[in-house]
Amino acid sequence: MEPERLEAELAELNTAAAAPNLWDNIEQAQHLTSRLSFVQGELARVTGLRTRLDDVAVLLELAEDEDDQASRDEAAAEIAALRAAIDDLEIRTLLAGEYDQREALVNIRAEAGGVDAADYAQMMLRMYLRWAERHSYPTEVYDISYAEEAGIKSATFSVKAPYAYGTLSVEQGTHRLVRISPFDNQGRRQTSFAGVEVLPVVESQDHVDVPETDIRIDVFRSSGPGGQSVNTTDSAVRITHLPTGLVVSCQNEKSQIQNRAAAMRVLQARLLARQRQERKAEMDALRGDTTGSWGNQMRSYVLHPYQMVKDLRTGHEAGNPQAVFDGAIDDFITAGIRWRKQHD
C-alpha cells in the first residue's frame, strides 16, 4: 500500500472517469467509480496516518519540554490508536491473493442438526450482514430458501466492498453451534452445523465460458417465510449447470431479467472457484502434497454449558457469543488472515 502507487492509480482512474463515453457501459462504469472511491479512501488513510504520526511526535516533544502530564497522556492515547490503525493497515497488505481485492459472494447453508441447524444458519446470515453493516459495506441478498419450521435452508448474498473476498475467505468452512435447543421441549443440548462458502465476484476479464446449451433455466414465483407469496409473477430464476449439476437461484429482484443476470453471476463465481480448486488439486498432485489441511470444521460457538466462541485453526477465542452473533467478528477474521499467511 505505497502512496506513490496509489497516487499513480488515482491519476489513471481520474482520467478514465473523465471519459465522455464512461456510462455507455454501466457495469464497467460502476466498477471504475467504485474503485476510484476506494483508492481515494486508501490514499487518504495512508497520508492521514503519516500526518498523525508527525503530529504525535511533535506533541511528545512539547510534553517533555514543558513537563506536561496531560499532553503525555494525550500522546499515549493517540499512540495506542495509531498502533491499532497500523495493525489494521498491515492486515490489508496480507491480502495479496489473486482475487483478494474482489467483492465477495457468500453462501450459508444449514447442515446437520435439523431445525436447529436451519435456525443456526439464519443466525449466521444475520451475523455476516451485521458485520458488513458495522463497516458500512453494501450488501445484496440474492436468494433465501426458508426452512419449513424455522430458520433457513440456505442464503446467498454479496458484500460489495473492495477486498471483501480476501477478508471473508478465511470464514469459509463448517461452523458448529452447541446450545440448549429452543425447539426441544425437554431442554436438551443440541449440536448443529452451518456451512459457509465464500467466492470472489466474477469480473469481465475472467474467462468463465457458460454455453447456453449447458444450462437449464427455470422460472418460479418468489416466496417468503412459510411459503407466503411476495410476488405475483414468475420472476424468480433458477439456473442448473448441466455438466456439473450446480444449481443457483435468485429471487431478490422484481424483474426476471435482473434475477437471471444475478443468478448467472453467482453461477460463474462458483464455476471460477471450481476451476481454481481443480488447478490446485493438479498442483498438489504434482508436488505430492499429502499433508492435508486443518480440516473443514473451523469454529465452535458454545452457548451451553459455558459461553465461548473459539476458532479451531488460530486458537483465537471470545467469551461473549452474543456480541459475535451481532457481527463482532473482526478479531477472528484478523487472526484467520494472519494464520493463513503463516501456512501458505
Secondary structure, DSSP 8 states (H G I E B T S, - for coil): --HHHHHHHHHHHHHHHT-TTGGGSHHHHHHHHHHHHHHHHHHHHHHHHHHHHHHHHHHHHHHHHHT-HHHHHHHHHHHHHHHHHHHHHHHHHT--STTTTS-EEEEEEE-SSHHHHHHHHHHHHHHHHHHHHHTT--EEEEEEEE-SSSSEEEEEEEE-STTHHHHHGGG-EEEEEEEE-TT-TT--EEEEEEEEEEEE---TT------GGGEEEEEE--B-GGG-BS-SS--EEEEEETTTTEEEEE-SSSSHHHHHHHHHHHHHHHHHHHHHHHHHHHHHHHHT-----S-SEEEEEE-SSS-EEEETTT--EES-HHHHHTT--HHHHHHHHHHHHHH-
